[in-house]
Each structure stands twice: as C-alpha cells, then as structure tokens.
Amino acid sequence: MKSHSIRLNQCSRFFLTNAGRTLWIAFCLLLLFSAFAACRDEGLHCRVVRVGEGYGYVILQGRDTLIVQPYVPAVGGRVPFTTYHHAQAVGELVCRKLISGDSPAVSRDEVEILR
C-alpha cells in the first residue's frame, strides 16, 4: 500500500509541476499575443488606393476607416495623385499629424513639398 501512495504522490507532483509550468507559459504567450494584436489594431496607418488613373489614400486606425482621400487635398478640383509615392507621402504626413494631436489638414505648400 505504501508504494502505491508514494508513486501517486510523485506522479501528482510531477504532473502539477509540469502542468503549472505549461499553463504559466501559455498564459504569458497569450498576454504577449493580445498586446501585440492590440498595438497593431489600434495604430494609425496609411493605405494607398487606386483611383481611376491615379492614386488616393485611406487613413485607418486598426480596422476602422478614419479618412478617405481619393484626391489631392488643398488643390482645386477632383484630381487624384499622379504617383503612388506622392499619395503615400501625403498620407503619412496626415498620420503623423493625427498622432501628434494636430489637425489632419494639409496645405498646398505641404502637398507640393512632398511631390
């Protein structure tokens, strides 16, 4: 009888120790994954989109659309950006302004400088 209780005690200690470690590791990984996902989902980012014969940009926060800008801002008319890189540069400027708490509005000079 004594040998069975000793084996059972050793087995339960071994299981609890390994299970506890496994659960602790799983918990830590879950926290890291959720923190990473939250940072990625909440961050502002710019996505360049095709608009007819040109480009525009969309500002997103996670999965939410904040700004849709199909045309070059601060210039008259509905004129899309002529290059992908110009749309990206202006969109990233708008993101930086939003992150710093400024108005997302851009001036004609800012648009021209980024050309």
LINNORMO-V851464 format. One record per backbone hydrogen bond with DSSP energy under -0.5 kcal/mol. NH is the residue of the N-H (numbers start at 0). CO is the residue of the C=O. Records with the same first field share a line. If there is no record, write none. Layout:
NH=CO  CO
//
This chain:
4=0
5=1
6=2
7=3
8=4
9=5
10=6
11=7
12=8
13=9
14=10
15=11
16=12
17=13
18=14
19=15
20=16
21=17
22=18
23=19
24=20
25=21
26=22
27=23
28=24
29=25
30=26
31=27
32=28
33=29
34=30
35=31
36=32
37=33
38=34
39=35
40=36
41=37
42=38
44=59
46=57
48=55
50=53
53=50
54=80
55=48
56=68
57=46
58=66
59=44  57
60=63
61=42  59
62=60
63=60
65=58  63
66=58
68=56  66
69=67
71=78
74=71
78=76
79=77
80=54
86=82
87=83
88=84
89=85
90=86
91=87
92=88
93=89
94=90
95=91
96=92
97=93
98=94
99=95
100=97
101=96
110=106
111=107
112=108
113=109
114=111
//
